[in-house]
Structure formats: C-alpha cells, structure tokens
Amino acid sequence: MKIKLLLFFIAILPLTRVSAQVKTPNTCTDKTKAEVMTSIVFYKQKLLKGSKVQLSTYKLGMCYYKLNMLDTSIYYFDKLIALNPKYPAAYSNRGLCKLLSKNKTGACQDFSLSIKNGEDHKIVNNKKLSEWLKTECSL
C-alpha cells in the first residue's frame, strides 16, 4: 500500500509543478493596459524582494513608457543608471522618453551617452531616429 501511495505521488508531482508555475509577465509583448499593470505589480514585488533589481527596474521603466507615463518611466531609468552607469539601453530609452516630453537637450545627451556605452547599432538601425540625431544633435 505504501509503495502504491509513493508511486502515486511520484507520478503526480510533475503535474503539480507545472500547474503551480506562474507566468512571468513580459513587458515586450504585453498589449493591454491590464497586462502592463499586472507586469508593474510583478516587477515592483521583485524590487521589494531585491530580486533581479536591474532587470526589474528596466522593465518598470518600459511598462510606464507603454502607459505613456513618461516622468515615471524616466524615474526608473534614472534609478537604473544609478545602479549601472554603463547600461546603454537605459540611456536610449530615457532619451526617447525625454524626446517625447519635448526635452530635446536631455534627449540628445542621453542618446550620446547611449552610443558611448555601446547602443550605437540599435540607434543607427532606426532610420528616423538616426536622421533626427544627425539633424538635431549632431551625432
């Protein structure tokens, strides 16, 4: 009887693990406001736990960008830059937020820092942004 019970638990254990897994939000593919809000809660909890701080801070910046909450997005990119001053995507995304907030000088500075820290290929591949940088920022 004990062997049958043990075999039963061994057989059911993998099923319980699969059903207990929580889907990790992905701000790159979240489409609805509700999905983005769920992601915000998820990544704020990660920050409170001290888990994957840089990634969570980056994702929060992106979530708030998706909600067009540019000041809050900039806040999280500022925090990310304070954690890792050589994080090129933080500068380019903060620069984009500043550009959309009509802060041309700040945007130019951030895009310049992004290129300096290695984000050049992403910026150059975006034709409109590349043209704007040449015209407005002399980059």
Secondary structure as GFF3:
##gff-version 3
##sequence-region A 1 139
A	DSSP	alpha_helix	2	20	.	.	.	ID=ss1
A	DSSP	alpha_helix	33	49	.	.	.	ID=ss2
A	DSSP	alpha_helix	53	66	.	.	.	ID=ss3
A	DSSP	alpha_helix	70	83	.	.	.	ID=ss4
A	DSSP	alpha_helix	88	100	.	.	.	ID=ss5
A	DSSP	alpha_helix	104	116	.	.	.	ID=ss6
A	DSSP	alpha_helix	120	125	.	.	.	ID=ss7
A	DSSP	alpha_helix	127	132	.	.	.	ID=ss8
A	DSSP	pi_helix	133	137	.	.	.	ID=ss9
###
